Amino acid sequence: MRKWPIITTMLLVVGSSTFSSYVDAQDDITGHFFETQIRSLDELGIMKGDGKGLYMPNKNVTRAQFATFLNRALKLPAVEVEPFTDTMGHIHEKEIGNAVAAGVFGGIGDGSFLPDRDLTREEVAVIISRVLTSHGLTSEPMPLPFIDADKFKYPNEVQPVFAYSIMGGNSDLTFRPQESVTRAQTAAVIYKMYNLLEQIEKEKLEQDMVYDPDLDVDILDLDRETIVEEKDSSNRDKDRDNNQDHDRDSDEEGEDRPFNPIVIAKNLLHVYEDKVNSIKRTYVNAGTEMKFLDESKDEIKVEVAGVIGYVNKDEVELIGEDEAVRSYYKIDNDYLRHYVARNGQYESYIFGQVPSFFKGSDKEYSFDGKTFSKGTFYQYFNYLPLLTETSYSARELDEFVEEQYPASPLVGLGEFFKEVEEETGVNALYLLAHAIHESAWGFSQIATEKYNLYGLRAVDVDAFNSAMEFDSFEECILYAANYIKDRYLTPGPSSYYSGSFLGNKGVGMNLFYASDPYWGQKISGYMYRIDRFLGGDDLDNYRLAISTVPSLNVRRGPSMDDKVIYEHKYAGIAMVVVDKEKTSDGTWYKIKSDHPDYEFGYIYANGEKGEFAEIIN
């Protein structure tokens, strides 16, 4: 048994608030608070849309519909049962029967089921608790921590759903057990239940690991009927003999690894520059997918989100490329959407503009967000230096937020975003997009109770209590702009500067700001959506270039004799190009300087010394 924590005033997974969808979205869940959960269930075939972009996230769920969702999520076996008096001939008759036979659903006591009646929050809690109990996930009885606990009809039966944080209360300390639930809220519950059961199953498999002394490898059946077929093994042996598709010679350490493996981080993982335990290049969170490049006895060379480095072999898992659940990019209603695989499940977000070489419903794979099998494409807002100005006015920024979520606390802050842009030089479009991403459009608990729109100092293990508190949203925005500018966007002895753009885990703000390798891409996706909604005036408004070599110096003038202002340590750092100057030794780019003491700087771009930078838009 597990004891469950006291639930405080957090607005946890399933609250009662709903949010209207916004006009610009090509479907009705883009930007929704539970968009990730809904899209994940859609990918898994558990909760589907109508095929025309409608998921109806705010529509109430009936008892019959919930039974159907559970059938798909739990893969319930088909059985023949006597139908209820009101389910015979119902479109979900079979699914209702399967759920009842599995012991997770029941009638109302008079021979009827009421399939088309709206499901209540308490019913969801009872049903999910039964599912958890059937998988051995029980809990000790404890008083329910809600001020309306006396409204529960079955207080003892709902314990597991709270013990495992599948559901929670509202910010006013109520649960509202008799209130209906929406499709979006239901998706959030099933999503958490599904992931918990998958994790439990994985733990059981690891405990039941079988050791085969003849093979000298650990054999784990990961939801495959056969671990390795003789034919596949033979093909791998041939490929090794022929050295096909390898960046290294076959060695003793690599003989048992999967052919063409994908590398998965087991936990928070450091990526090192040249060898493990040398200089830390960056870090990624658990479940991150990485490209295998090479290996030695203790380390593996990988590529992840724009960076190449080394990881400890004991801290990663190798999965065959054909067996792995892969992350991919795909067109979604004229946006480029990134589907990220974590622990066998998908979450997704809009990244930005669709590259011209993407066609139809094809999936494209990339480890850096720009290099695909059919071409290379730089998402403008992912590479736009943030010490720039947006062309949009305060009124236009407010218009975007108001059209998406009229009740959002961010409505009306456009004027202050622009004031901060003028005072600090940090792009107002970025500040708004970052706030939307971190605060769930201003609705997160940290935002509503601490006026913290950026999750500043919110540590994962205790995010709410560790997060900074401000007296107003305006105070938070100004603090965040100065903090981010000083620590990430400008070079200096105490700065994490690696370029003043969002970037990824190789370069840019994302390198050290967040463990999520796609944090920068997610925010740039919001910037693209805002820009597209408002007319596209910011897209390609600045001419951008990237460094193509490490250690590129930014100088005061277009000569190797001019003073070095600061250095671009890594290749791939983006800059705003304002002019070009040709000299006797080649072409120099005049760029917008990130150094606070200089408005402009110069880099050697190309010529007799080589190619040091290239224009990307």
Beta strands, then each sheet from edge to edge (+ up, - down):
strand 1: 210-212
strand 2: 217-219
strand 3: 261-265
strand 4: 269-272
strand 5: 280-284
strand 6: 289-295
strand 7: 299-304
strand 8: 307-312
strand 9: 316-320
strand 10: 328-332
strand 11: 335-342
strand 12: 345-352
strand 13: 371-372
strand 14: 375-376
strand 15: 543-547
strand 16: 552-555
strand 17: 564-568
strand 18: 574-583
strand 19: 586-592
strand 20: 600-607
strand 21: 610-611
strand 22: 613-615
sheet 1: 1+ 2-
sheet 2: 8+ 7- 6+ 3- 9+
sheet 3: 4+ 5-
sheet 4: 10+ 11- 12+
sheet 5: 13+ 14-
sheet 6: 21+ 20- 19+ 18- 15+ 22-
sheet 7: 16+ 17-
end
